[in-house]
Amino acid sequence: MTVQQEDPAGEALEVWIDQDLCTGDGICVQYAPEVFELDIDGLAYVKGADDELLQEAGAATPVPLPLLTDVVDSARECPGDCIHVRRVLDRVEVYGPDAD
């Protein structure tokens, strides 16, 4: 069972990448290599338990609280605007291109 991490407001968050928009720049890997990794196809993916790449479309992984700032910075700096951070409870995006 995966333990969900919470943002400072107390909400469990998860992150996913839209590979259709990924430029393969690797900024996300520089910010949070524990969460993101570039695959042989040159695109970024989130990592799950045991550091395996989650390659299914829309696959999400929990955002570890100690890495929240790095994950948010990745979403903000991503040239492809493809990193989405959302609340687990209602799947509302809180950081990324679709956040309000």
Biopython code that builds the backbone (N, CA, C, O; Angstrom):
import numpy as np
from Bio.PDB.StructureBuilder import StructureBuilder

atoms = [
    (1, "MET", "N", (0.844, -1.184, 0.000)),
    (1, "MET", "CA", (0.000, 0.000, 0.000)),
    (1, "MET", "C", (0.883, 1.240, 0.000)),
    (1, "MET", "O", (1.827, 1.336, 0.785)),
    (2, "THR", "N", (0.577, 2.185, -0.880)),
    (2, "THR", "CA", (1.349, 3.410, -0.983)),
    (2, "THR", "C", (0.827, 4.440, 0.007)),
    (2, "THR", "O", (-0.381, 4.656, 0.104)),
    (3, "VAL", "N", (1.721, 5.066, 0.733)),
    (3, "VAL", "CA", (1.339, 6.128, 1.651)),
    (3, "VAL", "C", (1.295, 7.432, 0.865)),
    (3, "VAL", "O", (2.287, 7.828, 0.254)),
    (4, "GLN", "N", (0.158, 8.090, 0.880)),
    (4, "GLN", "CA", (0.004, 9.357, 0.180)),
    (4, "GLN", "C", (0.638, 10.477, 1.001)),
    (4, "GLN", "O", (0.561, 10.471, 2.229)),
    (5, "GLN", "N", (1.247, 11.411, 0.340)),
    (5, "GLN", "CA", (1.819, 12.563, 1.026)),
    (5, "GLN", "C", (0.854, 13.734, 0.901)),
    (5, "GLN", "O", (0.030, 13.777, -0.013)),
    (6, "GLU", "N", (0.962, 14.671, 1.815)),
    (6, "GLU", "CA", (0.049, 15.794, 1.845)),
    (6, "GLU", "C", (0.788, 17.108, 1.661)),
    (6, "GLU", "O", (1.939, 17.258, 2.073)),
    (7, "ASP", "N", (0.103, 18.058, 1.031)),
    (7, "ASP", "CA", (0.655, 19.394, 0.920)),
    (7, "ASP", "C", (0.435, 20.102, 2.257)),
    (7, "ASP", "O", (-0.231, 19.561, 3.139)),
    (8, "PRO", "N", (0.984, 21.299, 2.413)),
    (8, "PRO", "CA", (0.832, 22.001, 3.686)),
    (8, "PRO", "C", (-0.624, 22.240, 4.099)),
    (8, "PRO", "O", (-0.906, 22.410, 5.285)),
    (9, "ALA", "N", (-1.543, 22.254, 3.141)),
    (9, "ALA", "CA", (-2.958, 22.439, 3.463)),
    (9, "ALA", "C", (-3.600, 21.130, 3.910)),
    (9, "ALA", "O", (-4.785, 21.108, 4.244)),
    (10, "GLY", "N", (-2.837, 20.043, 3.921)),
    (10, "GLY", "CA", (-3.342, 18.776, 4.403)),
    (10, "GLY", "C", (-3.920, 17.863, 3.341)),
    (10, "GLY", "O", (-4.514, 16.838, 3.676)),
    (11, "GLU", "N", (-3.768, 18.199, 2.089)),
    (11, "GLU", "CA", (-4.327, 17.398, 1.003)),
    (11, "GLU", "C", (-3.273, 16.452, 0.433)),
    (11, "GLU", "O", (-2.145, 16.869, 0.175)),
    (12, "ALA", "N", (-3.629, 15.181, 0.235)),
    (12, "ALA", "CA", (-2.732, 14.237, -0.423)),
    (12, "ALA", "C", (-2.612, 14.631, -1.895)),
    (12, "ALA", "O", (-3.614, 14.917, -2.551)),
    (13, "LEU", "N", (-1.388, 14.643, -2.407)),
    (13, "LEU", "CA", (-1.130, 15.050, -3.787)),
    (13, "LEU", "C", (-0.473, 13.931, -4.572)),
    (13, "LEU", "O", (0.221, 13.081, -4.016)),
    (14, "GLU", "N", (-0.708, 13.950, -5.884)),
    (14, "GLU", "CA", (-0.033, 13.043, -6.799)),
    (14, "GLU", "C", (0.383, 13.834, -8.030)),
    (14, "GLU", "O", (-0.151, 14.909, -8.303)),
    (15, "VAL", "N", (1.349, 13.285, -8.773)),
    (15, "VAL", "CA", (1.864, 13.965, -9.959)),
    (15, "VAL", "C", (1.844, 12.992, -11.129)),
    (15, "VAL", "O", (2.073, 11.793, -10.968)),
    (16, "TRP", "N", (1.564, 13.536, -12.309)),
    (16, "TRP", "CA", (1.624, 12.739, -13.529)),
    (16, "TRP", "C", (2.156, 13.611, -14.658)),
    (16, "TRP", "O", (2.130, 14.838, -14.573)),
    (17, "ILE", "N", (2.638, 12.966, -15.716)),
    (17, "ILE", "CA", (3.200, 13.670, -16.870)),
    (17, "ILE", "C", (2.420, 13.294, -18.114)),
    (17, "ILE", "O", (2.127, 12.120, -18.341)),
    (18, "ASP", "N", (2.083, 14.292, -18.920)),
    (18, "ASP", "CA", (1.458, 14.069, -20.221)),
    (18, "ASP", "C", (2.589, 13.906, -21.243)),
    (18, "ASP", "O", (3.150, 14.895, -21.714)),
    (19, "GLN", "N", (2.918, 12.670, -21.581)),
    (19, "GLN", "CA", (4.039, 12.416, -22.495)),
    (19, "GLN", "C", (3.814, 13.001, -23.885)),
    (19, "GLN", "O", (4.783, 13.233, -24.608)),
    (20, "ASP", "N", (2.562, 13.248, -24.283)),
    (20, "ASP", "CA", (2.294, 13.858, -25.586)),
    (20, "ASP", "C", (2.852, 15.281, -25.659)),
    (20, "ASP", "O", (3.119, 15.788, -26.749)),
    (21, "LEU", "N", (3.027, 15.921, -24.509)),
    (21, "LEU", "CA", (3.535, 17.292, -24.464)),
    (21, "LEU", "C", (4.989, 17.377, -24.004)),
    (21, "LEU", "O", (5.601, 18.443, -24.079)),
    (22, "CYS", "N", (5.541, 16.268, -23.531)),
    (22, "CYS", "CA", (6.896, 16.261, -22.982)),
    (22, "CYS", "C", (7.923, 16.571, -24.068)),
    (22, "CYS", "O", (7.892, 15.986, -25.151)),
    (23, "THR", "N", (8.832, 17.497, -23.765)),
    (23, "THR", "CA", (9.894, 17.875, -24.703)),
    (23, "THR", "C", (11.179, 17.096, -24.449)),
    (23, "THR", "O", (12.125, 17.186, -25.231)),
    (24, "GLY", "N", (11.217, 16.331, -23.359)),
    (24, "GLY", "CA", (12.416, 15.573, -23.027)),
    (24, "GLY", "C", (13.557, 16.440, -22.536)),
    (24, "GLY", "O", (14.712, 16.016, -22.555)),
    (25, "ASP", "N", (13.249, 17.641, -22.099)),
    (25, "ASP", "CA", (14.258, 18.589, -21.638)),
    (25, "ASP", "C", (14.983, 18.103, -20.388)),
    (25, "ASP", "O", (16.176, 18.357, -20.223)),
    (26, "GLY", "N", (14.273, 17.409, -19.513)),
    (26, "GLY", "CA", (14.884, 16.838, -18.323)),
    (26, "GLY", "C", (14.958, 17.755, -17.117)),
    (26, "GLY", "O", (15.591, 17.407, -16.121)),
    (27, "ILE", "N", (14.327, 18.917, -17.183)),
    (27, "ILE", "CA", (14.340, 19.827, -16.030)),
    (27, "ILE", "C", (13.720, 19.148, -14.816)),
    (27, "ILE", "O", (14.194, 19.326, -13.694)),
    (28, "CYS", "N", (12.666, 18.374, -15.033)),
    (28, "CYS", "CA", (12.007, 17.693, -13.916)),
    (28, "CYS", "C", (12.962, 16.726, -13.223)),
    (28, "CYS", "O", (12.952, 16.608, -11.997)),
    (29, "VAL", "N", (13.780, 16.039, -14.003)),
    (29, "VAL", "CA", (14.736, 15.085, -13.432)),
    (29, "VAL", "C", (15.802, 15.823, -12.632)),
    (29, "VAL", "O", (16.275, 15.326, -11.611)),
    (30, "GLN", "N", (16.177, 17.008, -13.098)),
    (30, "GLN", "CA", (17.158, 17.806, -12.363)),
    (30, "GLN", "C", (16.598, 18.253, -11.017)),
    (30, "GLN", "O", (17.307, 18.235, -10.011)),
    (31, "TYR", "N", (15.330, 18.655, -10.996)),
    (31, "TYR", "CA", (14.698, 19.119, -9.756)),
    (31, "TYR", "C", (14.399, 17.966, -8.801)),
    (31, "TYR", "O", (14.683, 18.066, -7.608)),
    (32, "ALA", "N", (13.833, 16.876, -9.309)),
    (32, "ALA", "CA", (13.360, 15.797, -8.433)),
    (32, "ALA", "C", (13.634, 14.421, -9.054)),
    (32, "ALA", "O", (12.710, 13.760, -9.527)),
    (33, "PRO", "N", (14.898, 13.993, -9.053)),
    (33, "PRO", "CA", (15.227, 12.692, -9.652)),
    (33, "PRO", "C", (14.595, 11.521, -8.901)),
    (33, "PRO", "O", (14.519, 10.413, -9.432)),
    (34, "GLU", "N", (14.147, 11.757, -7.679)),
    (34, "GLU", "CA", (13.473, 10.699, -6.922)),
    (34, "GLU", "C", (12.067, 10.428, -7.464)),
    (34, "GLU", "O", (11.495, 9.364, -7.225)),
    (35, "VAL", "N", (11.515, 11.410, -8.202)),
    (35, "VAL", "CA", (10.138, 11.326, -8.690)),
    (35, "VAL", "C", (10.077, 11.129, -10.205)),
    (35, "VAL", "O", (9.195, 10.432, -10.705)),
    (36, "PHE", "N", (11.014, 11.743, -10.937)),
    (36, "PHE", "CA", (10.984, 11.742, -12.399)),
    (36, "PHE", "C", (12.218, 11.056, -12.975)),
    (36, "PHE", "O", (13.283, 11.034, -12.359)),
    (37, "GLU", "N", (12.046, 10.492, -14.186)),
    (37, "GLU", "CA", (13.181, 9.893, -14.886)),
    (37, "GLU", "C", (12.930, 9.943, -16.389)),
    (37, "GLU", "O", (11.801, 9.767, -16.846)),
    (38, "LEU", "N", (14.003, 10.188, -17.155)),
    (38, "LEU", "CA", (13.909, 10.116, -18.609)),
    (38, "LEU", "C", (14.097, 8.664, -19.027)),
    (38, "LEU", "O", (14.983, 7.975, -18.523)),
    (39, "ASP", "N", (13.258, 8.205, -19.949)),
    (39, "ASP", "CA", (13.363, 6.839, -20.443)),
    (39, "ASP", "C", (14.145, 6.826, -21.747)),
    (39, "ASP", "O", (14.530, 7.875, -22.263)),
    (40, "ILE", "N", (14.373, 5.648, -22.266)),
    (40, "ILE", "CA", (15.129, 5.480, -23.502)),
    (40, "ILE", "C", (14.461, 6.202, -24.676)),
    (40, "ILE", "O", (15.127, 6.560, -25.647)),
    (41, "ASP", "N", (13.140, 6.414, -24.582)),
    (41, "ASP", "CA", (12.425, 7.132, -25.646)),
    (41, "ASP", "C", (12.643, 8.643, -25.580)),
    (41, "ASP", "O", (12.150, 9.379, -26.435)),
    (42, "GLY", "N", (13.388, 9.113, -24.558)),
    (42, "GLY", "CA", (13.689, 10.535, -24.433)),
    (42, "GLY", "C", (12.623, 11.330, -23.701)),
    (42, "GLY", "O", (12.746, 12.548, -23.571)),
    (43, "LEU", "N", (11.584, 10.669, -23.221)),
    (43, "LEU", "CA", (10.502, 11.353, -22.523)),
    (43, "LEU", "C", (10.595, 11.110, -21.023)),
    (43, "LEU", "O", (11.169, 10.118, -20.574)),
    (44, "ALA", "N", (10.022, 12.030, -20.261)),
    (44, "ALA", "CA", (10.025, 11.916, -18.805)),
    (44, "ALA", "C", (8.807, 11.133, -18.331)),
    (44, "ALA", "O", (7.725, 11.202, -18.914)),
    (45, "TYR", "N", (9.024, 10.388, -17.254)),
    (45, "TYR", "CA", (7.965, 9.611, -16.614)),
    (45, "TYR", "C", (8.097, 9.771, -15.114)),
    (45, "TYR", "O", (9.172, 10.081, -14.601)),
    (46, "VAL", "N", (6.983, 9.555, -14.410)),
    (46, "VAL", "CA", (7.045, 9.497, -12.957)),
    (46, "VAL", "C", (7.463, 8.086, -12.558)),
    (46, "VAL", "O", (7.305, 7.124, -13.309)),
    (47, "LYS", "N", (8.007, 8.005, -11.334)),
    (47, "LYS", "CA", (8.442, 6.717, -10.817)),
    (47, "LYS", "C", (7.527, 6.284, -9.682)),
    (47, "LYS", "O", (7.056, 7.101, -8.891)),
    (48, "GLY", "N", (7.292, 4.996, -9.621)),
    (48, "GLY", "CA", (6.471, 4.434, -8.560)),
    (48, "GLY", "C", (7.341, 3.787, -7.504)),
    (48, "GLY", "O", (8.521, 4.105, -7.358)),
    (49, "ALA", "N", (6.732, 2.873, -6.774)),
    (49, "ALA", "CA", (7.458, 2.129, -5.744)),
    (49, "ALA", "C", (8.633, 1.399, -6.381)),
    (49, "ALA", "O", (8.549, 0.943, -7.521)),
    (50, "ASP", "N", (9.719, 1.294, -5.640)),
    (50, "ASP", "CA", (10.928, 0.615, -6.114)),
    (50, "ASP", "C", (11.538, 1.284, -7.351)),
    (50, "ASP", "O", (12.277, 0.645, -8.100)),
    (51, "ASP", "N", (11.231, 2.565, -7.567)),
    (51, "ASP", "CA", (11.801, 3.353, -8.663)),
    (51, "ASP", "C", (11.445, 2.856, -10.062)),
    (51, "ASP", "O", (12.139, 3.203, -11.018)),
    (52, "GLU", "N", (10.380, 2.050, -10.217)),
    (52, "GLU", "CA", (10.004, 1.623, -11.562)),
    (52, "GLU", "C", (9.301, 2.769, -12.283)),
    (52, "GLU", "O", (8.560, 3.537, -11.670)),
    (53, "LEU", "N", (9.539, 2.878, -13.591)),
    (53, "LEU", "CA", (8.888, 3.906, -14.394)),
    (53, "LEU", "C", (7.436, 3.521, -14.612)),
    (53, "LEU", "O", (7.126, 2.374, -14.932)),
    (54, "LEU", "N", (6.562, 4.480, -14.439)),
    (54, "LEU", "CA", (5.138, 4.261, -14.681)),
    (54, "LEU", "C", (4.837, 4.781, -16.076)),
    (54, "LEU", "O", (4.649, 5.982, -16.269)),
    (55, "GLN", "N", (4.790, 3.883, -17.044)),
    (55, "GLN", "CA", (4.703, 4.275, -18.442)),
    (55, "GLN", "C", (3.298, 4.264, -19.021)),
    (55, "GLN", "O", (3.113, 4.617, -20.186)),
    (56, "GLU", "N", (2.303, 3.868, -18.235)),
    (56, "GLU", "CA", (0.938, 3.913, -18.734)),
    (56, "GLU", "C", (0.499, 5.377, -18.851)),
    (56, "GLU", "O", (0.879, 6.209, -18.028)),
    (57, "ALA", "N", (-0.293, 5.685, -19.867)),
    (57, "ALA", "CA", (-0.778, 7.051, -20.047)),
    (57, "ALA", "C", (-1.544, 7.500, -18.809)),
    (57, "ALA", "O", (-2.443, 6.801, -18.343)),
    (58, "GLY", "N", (-1.195, 8.647, -18.287)),
    (58, "GLY", "CA", (-1.871, 9.206, -17.127)),
    (58, "GLY", "C", (-1.476, 8.603, -15.795)),
    (58, "GLY", "O", (-2.092, 8.912, -14.775)),
    (59, "ALA", "N", (-0.459, 7.744, -15.779)),
    (59, "ALA", "CA", (-0.029, 7.126, -14.526)),
    (59, "ALA", "C", (0.477, 8.193, -13.567)),
    (59, "ALA", "O", (1.264, 9.062, -13.942)),
    (60, "ALA", "N", (0.013, 8.114, -12.322)),
    (60, "ALA", "CA", (0.379, 9.103, -11.310)),
    (60, "ALA", "C", (1.104, 8.422, -10.163)),
    (60, "ALA", "O", (0.969, 7.220, -9.935)),
    (61, "THR", "N", (1.880, 9.234, -9.446)),
    (61, "THR", "CA", (2.591, 8.744, -8.268)),
    (61, "THR", "C", (2.429, 9.765, -7.146)),
    (61, "THR", "O", (2.303, 10.959, -7.418)),
    (62, "PRO", "N", (2.431, 9.321, -5.894)),
    (62, "PRO", "CA", (2.318, 10.264, -4.778)),
    (62, "PRO", "C", (3.484, 11.254, -4.764)),
    (62, "PRO", "O", (4.607, 10.917, -5.138)),
    (63, "VAL", "N", (3.197, 12.473, -4.329)),
    (63, "VAL", "CA", (4.236, 13.487, -4.166)),
    (63, "VAL", "C", (4.747, 13.407, -2.731)),
    (63, "VAL", "O", (4.006, 13.711, -1.797)),
    (64, "PRO", "N", (6.001, 13.003, -2.541)),
    (64, "PRO", "CA", (6.546, 12.976, -1.178)),
    (64, "PRO", "C", (6.646, 14.396, -0.627)),
    (64, "PRO", "O", (7.182, 15.283, -1.291)),
    (65, "LEU", "N", (6.138, 14.614, 0.569)),
    (65, "LEU", "CA", (6.115, 15.952, 1.157)),
    (65, "LEU", "C", (7.483, 16.637, 1.143)),
    (65, "LEU", "O", (7.553, 17.829, 0.845)),
    (66, "PRO", "N", (8.579, 15.926, 1.456)),
    (66, "PRO", "CA", (9.880, 16.606, 1.419)),
    (66, "PRO", "C", (10.271, 17.086, 0.008)),
    (66, "PRO", "O", (11.140, 17.946, -0.138)),
    (67, "LEU", "N", (9.634, 16.533, -1.011)),
    (67, "LEU", "CA", (9.967, 16.904, -2.392)),
    (67, "LEU", "C", (8.906, 17.788, -3.039)),
    (67, "LEU", "O", (8.982, 18.072, -4.234)),
    (68, "LEU", "N", (7.923, 18.223, -2.264)),
    (68, "LEU", "CA", (6.830, 19.014, -2.834)),
    (68, "LEU", "C", (7.336, 20.251, -3.560)),
    (68, "LEU", "O", (6.908, 20.513, -4.684)),
    (69, "THR", "N", (8.220, 21.005, -2.962)),
    (69, "THR", "CA", (8.743, 22.214, -3.601)),
    (69, "THR", "C", (9.448, 21.878, -4.910)),
    (69, "THR", "O", (9.268, 22.580, -5.906)),
    (70, "ASP", "N", (10.248, 20.815, -4.921)),
    (70, "ASP", "CA", (10.963, 20.425, -6.144)),
    (70, "ASP", "C", (9.992, 19.992, -7.245)),
    (70, "ASP", "O", (10.195, 20.321, -8.413)),
    (71, "VAL", "N", (8.950, 19.266, -6.882)),
    (71, "VAL", "CA", (7.963, 18.825, -7.862)),
    (71, "VAL", "C", (7.193, 20.029, -8.412)),
    (71, "VAL", "O", (6.955, 20.113, -9.617)),
    (72, "VAL", "N", (6.803, 20.953, -7.541)),
    (72, "VAL", "CA", (6.102, 22.163, -7.983)),
    (72, "VAL", "C", (7.003, 23.003, -8.890)),
    (72, "VAL", "O", (6.546, 23.506, -9.917)),
    (73, "ASP", "N", (8.271, 23.158, -8.524)),
    (73, "ASP", "CA", (9.209, 23.896, -9.380)),
    (73, "ASP", "C", (9.355, 23.215, -10.737)),
    (73, "ASP", "O", (9.464, 23.889, -11.761)),
    (74, "SER", "N", (9.357, 21.895, -10.749)),
    (74, "SER", "CA", (9.423, 21.158, -12.015)),
    (74, "SER", "C", (8.229, 21.498, -12.895)),
    (74, "SER", "O", (8.377, 21.749, -14.091)),
    (75, "ALA", "N", (7.046, 21.502, -12.295)),
    (75, "ALA", "CA", (5.832, 21.817, -13.052)),
    (75, "ALA", "C", (5.877, 23.249, -13.585)),
    (75, "ALA", "O", (5.465, 23.507, -14.716)),
    (76, "ARG", "N", (6.371, 24.167, -12.781)),
    (76, "ARG", "CA", (6.426, 25.577, -13.200)),
    (76, "ARG", "C", (7.466, 25.834, -14.287)),
    (76, "ARG", "O", (7.258, 26.670, -15.166)),
    (77, "GLU", "N", (8.576, 25.119, -14.226)),
    (77, "GLU", "CA", (9.684, 25.365, -15.157)),
    (77, "GLU", "C", (9.633, 24.500, -16.420)),
    (77, "GLU", "O", (10.399, 24.732, -17.355)),
    (78, "CYS", "N", (8.750, 23.521, -16.456)),
    (78, "CYS", "CA", (8.690, 22.588, -17.581)),
    (78, "CYS", "C", (8.357, 23.317, -18.882)),
    (78, "CYS", "O", (7.308, 23.953, -18.978)),
    (79, "PRO", "N", (9.243, 23.231, -19.894)),
    (79, "PRO", "CA", (8.969, 23.918, -21.156)),
    (79, "PRO", "C", (7.800, 23.318, -21.935)),
    (79, "PRO", "O", (7.213, 23.988, -22.785)),
    (80, "GLY", "N", (7.463, 22.076, -21.655)),
    (80, "GLY", "CA", (6.343, 21.441, -22.345)),
    (80, "GLY", "C", (5.018, 21.583, -21.630)),
    (80, "GLY", "O", (3.988, 21.132, -22.130)),
    (81, "ASP", "N", (5.036, 22.218, -20.445)),
    (81, "ASP", "CA", (3.818, 22.345, -19.632)),
    (81, "ASP", "C", (3.094, 21.008, -19.526)),
    (81, "ASP", "O", (1.884, 20.930, -19.737)),
    (82, "CYS", "N", (3.842, 19.957, -19.199)),
    (82, "CYS", "CA", (3.262, 18.614, -19.194)),
    (82, "CYS", "C", (3.190, 17.970, -17.818)),
    (82, "CYS", "O", (2.734, 16.833, -17.700)),
    (83, "ILE", "N", (3.628, 18.665, -16.779)),
    (83, "ILE", "CA", (3.635, 18.098, -15.423)),
    (83, "ILE", "C", (2.417, 18.610, -14.667)),
    (83, "ILE", "O", (2.191, 19.815, -14.565)),
    (84, "HIS", "N", (1.639, 17.673, -14.140)),
    (84, "HIS", "CA", (0.389, 17.983, -13.469)),
    (84, "HIS", "C", (0.426, 17.461, -12.035)),
    (84, "HIS", "O", (0.686, 16.279, -11.810)),
    (85, "VAL", "N", (0.168, 18.335, -11.071)),
    (85, "VAL", "CA", (0.088, 17.948, -9.668)),
    (85, "VAL", "C", (-1.358, 18.178, -9.238)),
    (85, "VAL", "O", (-1.894, 19.279, -9.365)),
    (86, "ARG", "N", (-1.975, 17.117, -8.729)),
    (86, "ARG", "CA", (-3.389, 17.216, -8.368)),
    (86, "ARG", "C", (-3.642, 16.607, -6.998)),
    (86, "ARG", "O", (-2.872, 15.789, -6.496)),
    (87, "ARG", "N", (-4.769, 17.047, -6.407)),
    (87, "ARG", "CA", (-5.214, 16.452, -5.152)),
    (87, "ARG", "C", (-5.738, 15.056, -5.450)),
    (87, "ARG", "O", (-6.431, 14.849, -6.447)),
    (88, "VAL", "N", (-5.415, 14.109, -4.601)),
    (88, "VAL", "CA", (-5.868, 12.733, -4.784)),
    (88, "VAL", "C", (-7.382, 12.648, -4.587)),
    (88, "VAL", "O", (-8.074, 11.967, -5.343)),
    (89, "LEU", "N", (-7.887, 13.339, -3.573)),
    (89, "LEU", "CA", (-9.291, 13.225, -3.192)),
    (89, "LEU", "C", (-10.260, 13.543, -4.328)),
    (89, "LEU", "O", (-11.184, 12.773, -4.590)),
    (90, "ASP", "N", (-10.052, 14.674, -5.003)),
    (90, "ASP", "CA", (-10.997, 15.091, -6.041)),
    (90, "ASP", "C", (-10.360, 15.262, -7.415)),
    (90, "ASP", "O", (-11.022, 15.688, -8.362)),
    (91, "ARG", "N", (-9.067, 14.929, -7.525)),
    (91, "ARG", "CA", (-8.323, 14.976, -8.788)),
    (91, "ARG", "C", (-8.280, 16.390, -9.401)),
    (91, "ARG", "O", (-8.147, 16.534, -10.616)),
    (92, "VAL", "N", (-8.391, 17.415, -8.569)),
    (92, "VAL", "CA", (-8.289, 18.799, -9.026)),
    (92, "VAL", "C", (-6.818, 19.177, -9.092)),
    (92, "VAL", "O", (-6.070, 18.976, -8.136)),
    (93, "GLU", "N", (-6.408, 19.731, -10.237)),
    (93, "GLU", "CA", (-5.018, 20.133, -10.418)),
    (93, "GLU", "C", (-4.732, 21.387, -9.592)),
    (93, "GLU", "O", (-5.452, 22.382, -9.677)),
    (94, "VAL", "N", (-3.665, 21.317, -8.791)),
    (94, "VAL", "CA", (-3.288, 22.449, -7.946)),
    (94, "VAL", "C", (-2.025, 23.130, -8.425)),
    (94, "VAL", "O", (-1.802, 24.301, -8.118)),
    (95, "TYR", "N", (-1.192, 22.418, -9.174)),
    (95, "TYR", "CA", (0.004, 22.986, -9.805)),
    (95, "TYR", "C", (0.118, 22.380, -11.194)),
    (95, "TYR", "O", (-0.143, 21.194, -11.391)),
    (96, "GLY", "N", (0.512, 23.211, -12.157)),
    (96, "GLY", "CA", (0.654, 22.729, -13.528)),
    (96, "GLY", "C", (-0.176, 23.563, -14.474)),
    (96, "GLY", "O", (-0.794, 24.544, -14.061)),
    (97, "PRO", "N", (-0.199, 23.183, -15.747)),
    (97, "PRO", "CA", (-0.852, 24.017, -16.765)),
    (97, "PRO", "C", (-2.356, 24.156, -16.610)),
    (97, "PRO", "O", (-2.926, 25.133, -17.094)),
    (98, "ASP", "N", (-3.020, 23.212, -15.950)),
    (98, "ASP", "CA", (-4.469, 23.289, -15.791)),
    (98, "ASP", "C", (-4.904, 23.768, -14.419)),
    (98, "ASP", "O", (-6.093, 23.727, -14.102)),
    (99, "ALA", "N", (-3.960, 24.224, -13.595)),
    (99, "ALA", "CA", (-4.300, 24.720, -12.251)),
    (99, "ALA", "C", (-4.927, 26.116, -12.363)),
    (99, "ALA", "O", (-4.583, 26.906, -13.242)),
    (100, "ASP", "N", (-5.847, 26.388, -11.452)),
    (100, "ASP", "CA", (-6.478, 27.722, -11.433)),
    (100, "ASP", "C", (-5.607, 28.704, -10.712)),
    (100, "ASP", "O", (-5.966, 29.876, -10.592)),
]
sb = StructureBuilder()
sb.init_structure("model")
sb.init_model(0)
sb.init_chain("A")
sb.init_seg("    ")
for serial, (resi, resn, name, xyz) in enumerate(atoms, 1):
    if name == "N":
        sb.init_residue(resn, " ", resi, " ")
    sb.init_atom(name, np.array(xyz, "f"), 0.0, 1.0, " ", f" {name:<3s}", serial, name[0])
structure = sb.get_structure()
